[in-house]
């Protein structure tokens, strides 16, 4: 476990906050962190999760592709706090690969769901960042 730096510039405060959330989640049995920003999560119900902790203001397709290259075993990408986001194209790309893509507002619900990759709270309730931008113009 490293509390130093990582190639994604995720601050330790983001990592430690997420670790506490995961350890206190009702559907989480065990959490092991490695490579500074990767969490292996064993759940009571549902398959295990390999989560990548990021701090992306808006994760797009290029960043998602970088994740796929650098962390091929990750099946959930956490973009950060409730103000962090992702594009509709990045969400669709992750959906096609059966990878969950969530921010802080969505993570708890996704971890409760047996198939966490199909949880789409943001898309139903608020729309993706691209949908919100197009509705303002």
Secondary structure, DSSP 8 states (H G I E B T S, - for coil): ---S--TT---HHHHHHHHHHHHT-TTEEEEEEETTTEEEEEESSS--EEEEE---SEE-HHHHHHHHHH-TT--EEE--STT-EE-HHHHHHHHHTT-EEE-HHHHHHHHHSSSGGG--HHHHHT--HHHHHHHH-
